[in-house]
């Protein structure tokens, strides 16, 4: 890798901003990486109908995000140089609100698969396991991403929201087996 991306090597999270950008009404959406002055450093994952929830991997090598079509929402990762765009879980289910574990080895998210709930999966194998069942949230009252403890052993999950999307019940899930 050369040019402007040379400073975006894995392990060194750049002093940069992730922006979900849409070109024109109904236009192409993509993730922009910009420096703090707004200069574009990279443009990733073009062509999606909708992109939300982008977040850096802990090692700074890739970005996790959710993308929706008119019928489904799925999770994707892409390397910061634009390579290796991958759907995180290959299934027909809706998956929302992804969150990296502090070591980057796991991803937590909310899904409507096998009954709604929070799931955790290896970032390598992509096999999700339910860690906490929840009531079904409507798309309007969707909770935020689950939050990891700094050691990656617990997950804080919203299990109920008020109509104004303010958390009502937050449960802590121990992930130790």
SULFEN-V988198 format. One line per field, one symbol per residue. ss: DSSP state (@ for helix, = for strand, . for the rest). burial: 1 if it has 9 or more other ideal C-beta (glycine too) atoms within 8 Angstrom, else 0. Layout:
ss->???
burial->???
This chain:
ss->..@@@@@........=======......=======....=========..======.....=======....=======......==.......======.....======.....======.....======.....@@@.....==.....========.....========...
burial->000010010000010101010000000011111110000011111001001111111101011111110000111111110100100110001111111111010111111010011111101001010111010010001110110110010111111110000010000010100
